[in-house]
Every structure is written in structure tokens, then in C-alpha cells.
Amino acid sequence: MPHPTPSRETAEIAGQWLPIETAPHTRKVLVSYLNRAGKRRVVMACYYEEGELPMSDSYMGDEEFAEPGWYEECETADETIYPVEGEPDIWHEIPPLPTIARATGDQQS
């Protein structure tokens, strides 16, 4: 059964955190969960289906795929993708960057 993919407009109109069951599986979003210490954590993540996230084993030369699930999308030099530590229960669109006024009065996005 295909997973429902709400439009960006739906999430933006809601302007709130939505149940994880309504989260898209095709792009990065913010997800929130309780970590092992019982503290709420927010991370940028993407849900990968079976066979979508390749996991190469450079030692053996084999390519396998990660288990389906939520994976953190960190902006790091090594581009490592880690499974989300907990079970996300809510999600939110990644907000746009704010507009910054320059010293000259120009607007920059």
C-alpha cells in the first residue's frame, strides 16, 4: 500500500507538528522523538523504503541496502547517514531561511 504524501502546502497551512503517519517518505523533513533519557529531540531526517538506501561495504566490495526506516540527514563532511535513535512520533516541514537585511538595505534570501 503506498504511503500518503501530503503536499508542502498542507503542512505549511497547518503550521504545526503533524502525526508521523502523515510524513512524506520522499524528502527531508524535521522529525521529533523521545530519546533514551526521555528528552525530546528534533532532527532532520528522511524515511527510506526497502532497497532505497545503499550501504556499501568497501572491504568486501558488496553493496547491500539499509533496513527501511527513518535516517538522520546530517550535513557532515563524511556524508554518513545514521538511523534515527528513537521512534519519531511527529514531523514538520523544514522552514525556509529567514531574509537577512544587508548594511546597504538590500534584502538577501
C-alpha positions in Angstrom: 0.0 0.0 0.0 1.5 3.4 -1.0 2.3 5.8 1.8 0.3 9.1 1.8 2.4 12.0 0.8 0.9 15.3 1.9 1.7 18.4 -0.1 4.1 21.1 1.2 1.1 23.4 1.2 -0.9 21.2 3.5 1.9 21.2 6.1 2.6 24.9 5.7 -1.1 25.7 6.2 -1.2 23.6 9.3 1.9 25.5 10.6 2.2 22.8 13.3 3.8 19.5 14.0 1.8 16.7 12.4 1.5 12.9 13.2 4.4 10.9 11.9 1.9 8.7 9.9 1.3 11.6 7.6 5.0 12.3 6.9 6.3 12.1 3.4 8.8 9.3 2.6 10.4 11.1 -0.3 12.2 14.1 1.1 13.9 15.5 4.2 11.7 16.8 7.0 12.1 17.6 10.7 11.1 14.7 12.9 10.9 14.6 16.7 11.1 11.7 19.2 11.9 11.0 22.8 15.5 9.8 23.3 16.6 7.2 25.8 16.9 9.8 28.5 13.2 10.8 27.9 14.2 14.2 26.3 12.5 15.4 23.2 14.9 15.6 20.2 14.4 17.2 16.8 16.5 16.1 13.8 16.4 16.5 10.0 15.6 13.0 8.6 14.2 11.1 5.6 12.3 7.8 5.5 13.9 5.2 3.2 11.9 2.3 1.9 13.3 -1.2 1.3 16.1 -1.1 -1.3 16.4 2.7 -1.4 19.4 3.4 0.9 22.6 1.7 -0.4 25.1 0.6 2.2 28.4 -0.2 0.6 31.0 -2.5 2.2 34.2 -1.2 0.7 36.2 -4.0 2.4 34.1 -6.8 0.7 33.1 -4.8 -2.4 29.5 -5.7 -1.8 26.5 -3.4 -1.9 23.6 -4.0 0.4 20.7 -1.8 1.5 19.8 -0.4 4.9 16.6 -1.5 6.6 13.6 0.6 5.9 13.1 3.4 8.4 14.0 7.0 9.4 17.6 8.1 8.9 19.2 11.3 10.1 20.3 13.6 7.2 23.3 15.4 8.7 25.3 17.9 6.7 28.7 16.4 7.5 31.9 16.0 5.6 31.8 12.2 5.6 28.1 12.1 4.5 27.3 9.3 6.9 23.6 8.6 7.4 22.6 7.2 10.8 19.3 5.6 11.8 17.2 7.9 14.0 17.9 6.9 17.6 14.2 6.8 18.7 10.8 6.3 17.1 9.6 9.6 15.6 6.1 10.5 16.5 5.7 13.9 14.9 7.1 15.8 11.9 7.3 19.3 10.4 8.4 20.8 7.1 11.9 22.3 7.2 11.3 26.1 7.5 12.7 28.5 4.8 15.7 30.5 5.7 14.9 34.0 7.1 15.5 37.1 4.9 18.6 39.0 6.1 18.9 42.8 5.5 22.3 43.9 4.4 24.0 47.0 5.6 23.0 48.7 2.2 19.4 48.0 2.9 19.1 45.2 0.2 17.3 42.0 1.0 19.0 38.7 0.8 17.3 35.3 0.9 
